């Protein structure tokens, strides 16, 4: 009987594996064709020379010049007495700084909003979530241009402040870093609200009442109970906001008029007006690697702290 039982179990296992393979095959095929292959193609381009008229030089010649150019800008055609060898590294550091500020603002604004939505009735909750997701129904570029009109010197926001005599002259909210921050927070705030809501909505609020019965005030109960238990939503919101913001190029280009340089705008220019595809590909992979290392380090450190709690 043992061999028959073993064969039956083996048959069930193979059938389950076959069904699992059938379910995963479409997604795996999509990722392979539309993600992995283009990524490998860009990796190849990053190791070849730039063509005289742009693009890549044919026949292909393997070189690491594009990567060396990123870490030493003065090793390229931009060399000169006023050249800054850390030019591109400083641009990436500035992009990471702006992304961290935007992420912090989205978390600070999104957490109270997600908490408020989670405490409403089911009907009101669904309506509020719909309002949060409505921006996704409109093209991101259109929304950015609309915000630019609102924040202009003669736009709706400045006109409102002037009419109420809260300011004596229009605020400079465009063509600077402030405009970039406002545009990025406006664009990516829903990416923080939704995972935060999903985590807070599952939280057992009776634990807060128990903490109050034991003498903890609201602030202490939040930091010691609610925040640690909703930390997965905070981490998800952080990743969903930080990763796309650090490589953003549409919002910085529109809201700053090209005055605020970020790594995304620099990469977009390499594939556009500069036509330096190898350097653009190399910068893309360097940015992807640095962001990946930072996110993995943060997630691993966060999981260790969560286990410690």
N, C-alpha and C positions, 0 to 999 in steps of 0.2 A: 504493500500500500504506500510505502514511503516514496518510491520512485514515481508513482502516479500522482501523488500529491505535489511532489516537487515539479513535475512537468506542468500540472495545472497552474501552480503559482507562477512558474516561468512564463506560461502563456499569458496570464493576466498582466504580468509585468511588461512583457513585450507589447501587448495591446495598449497599455497605458502610455508607454513611451512613444508608440506610433501616433496616438491621439495628441500627445503633447507636442511631438515634432510637427504634426499637421497644423496645430494652432500657432506655433512659433514661426513656421516657415514664411508666411507673408510678411510679418514684421521684420524678420531677419533679412529677407531678400530686399526689402525697402531700404533698411539701414546700410546694407552692403553696396547697393547700386547708387543710392543718392546721398550717402554720407561717407562711407569708407573709401570708395573709389575716387570721388573728387578730392578727398583729403590726401590720399596718396599721390594724386596728380599734382596737387599744390606742393606737397613735400618734394617731389621731383623738380618742380620749377624753382623752388628755393635754392637748389644746389646747382643751377646753371647760370650762365652769363646773360646779362641784358643785351638785347639786340641794339644795333646802332640806331634804328628808328623806333625803338621800344619793343615790348614783348620779350621774347627770348631769342638768343643767338643760335642760328642753325649753321652747321651741325652742333649738337649739344656738347658742351664741355663742362665737366663737373668741377665745381669750385665752391668754396665756403666764404666767398667775398661778401655776400649779402649779410651773413651772420656776423662777420667781423665788422662790417659797417655799422650794425646796430650798436655794438659795444664800444666802437670807436668811430664816431662820425667823421673825425678828421682823416681817417684812412681812405675816404672816398674822394669824389670830385669836389666836395665841399671844403677841402683842406685849405688852410690859410691862417694868417696870424690871429684872426678873430674867431676861429673855429672852436666850438665847445665839444670836446671829445665825448662828453656824457649827454649830448643833446637829446638823443632818442631815449636814453634811460631816464632822464629827467621828465620827458613827456609821459612815459609810462608811469612814473611815480606820481606825477600830477593827476593822471587818469585814475590811478588807484585811490588817491586822496579824495577826489571828487566822488568816486563811487562809494567810498566809505561814508562820506557826509550824506549822500543821497540815501544810502541804505539806513543810516541811523535816523534820518528824518522820516523815512517811510515806516520804520518800525515804531517810532514815537507817535506818529499819526495813525498808523494802521491798527496798533494794539487796542487803544481805546475805542476806535470805531468798530473793530471786530467784537470787542466785549459788549458794546452797546447793542449790536445786531443780535448777538447770541442771547441776550436777556429779553428780547421781544417775543411776542406771540408768534405762532407758526405763520400766520397770514402776513403780519408785518415783517417778519424775518425774510420771507420769500420776496416781498416787494423791495426791501432794502438790498438784498443780494442782487436782485435784478438791476437796481440802480447802479450798483458797483460794477456790474458786468457790461452795462450799456456802452461805455467807451470802447469796448472791444468790437462793437458793431461798426465803428467808424474807422476809416483808414488812419493809421498813426501819423502820416505826413499831414493830412488835413487837420487833425487835431492840434498838431504842433503849430501850424500856420494860424489856426484860430486863436490859440493862446498868445501867439505873438501879437495879434491885433488887439487882444484884450489888455496886454501889458505895455503897449506902446505909449508914448508921451501923451498922445491925444486919444488913447484908448479908453475903454469902459472903466477900468480900475482907477486910473489916474483922474479921470473926469469925476468919478464918484468921490474920491478923496478931496479934490478941489472944491466940489460943490458943498461938501460938509465942512470945508475950511479946516480939515485936519492937517493939510500941508499947504505951504505957500507956493510951491512950484512942483511940477511933475517929478515923480521919482524915476531914477534911471534904472530900469528893470530889464533892459535889453542891451545887447552888444557888450556884455560883460559876464563874469562868472556867476553873478546872481541870476541872470536870465537862464543860464545853463542849468543851475541847480533847480530853479522853479520848473523849468520844462521837464527835467528828468524825474523830479518828484511827482509832477502831474501825470506823466506818462506811465510810471511804474508803480504807483501807489496801489492799484488793484492787485498786482502780483504779490504784495505783502498782506493785503487784507484777507484774501481768500484762504491761504494756508493758515493764517492766524485764527480765522473764524473756525476752520475745520478742527483745530486743536482746542480752542476755548469752548466750542459747542459741546465737546465730549467731557469737559471738566465737571466734576461733581461739586457743585457749589455748597453742598451741605458741609464740606470740609472747612470752608471759610466760617460757617456758623459754629462749628466745633472749635475752631481756633479762637473765635471771639469768646466762647464760653470758658476757654482755658486762660483768658486774659490777654490774648494778643490783639493789638490794634489792627486796623485795616492795612496799614503800610507793612507791618511785620508779617501779617498773614499772606500778603501778596508776594513778598520777596522770599518767604520760606516755604510756601505751599503752592500757590497758584502758578507763579512763574516757572519753578522747576518742573511742574507737571505739564505745563504747556510749552516747554522748551523745544520739543520736536517741531511745532509750528513756527516758532521763532527762527530756528535753524533753517527750515525750508524757505521761509520768507527771506532770510538773509541771502541764501544762495540764489533764489529766483530773482532777486533785485540786483545784487552785486555783480553777478556774472554778465548779464547783458549790458548793465550800465558801464562797466569798465571798458567795453568795446563799442559803446554807442558812437555814432557819427552823424546821424540825421539831426538830432536835437542840438548838439553842440554847434553844428555848422549853421543851423537856422537861427537859433536864439542868440548866438554870439557874433554872427556875421563873419565868422572865420577868425575872431580875435582870441578865442580860447582854444588852444590846440590840445587835442586828446589823441590817444593812440589809434582810436577808431577812425578819426578824420584823417590822420596821417596815412593809415593803410588804404583808406578809400582813395586818397589822392594818388598813391602809387599805382593803383589799377586804373585811374582815370587820367588826369592831365599829365602826370609824370611818365606814365606807361612803363614803370619799372616793376614788372611783374615778379622777378626773383626777389627783390627787396621787400615788396609787399607780402609775398608768401612767407618769407623768413620772419618778418615782424609778426605775422599772424600766428605762426607756430611758436615763437618765443612768448607771445602774450598768452596763448593757450596753455603752454607748459607752466608759466609762472602762476597763472590764475588757478590751474589745476592743483599745483603743489600747495598753494595757499588755502584753497578750499578743503583739500583732503586733510591738511594739518589742523585746520579749525574743526572739522567734523570729528577727527580722532580725539582732539583735546576736549571737545564738548562731550563726547561719549564717555570719556574717562571721568569728567566731572559729574556727569549724570549717574554713573555707577557709584561714585563716591557718596552722592547724596542718598 
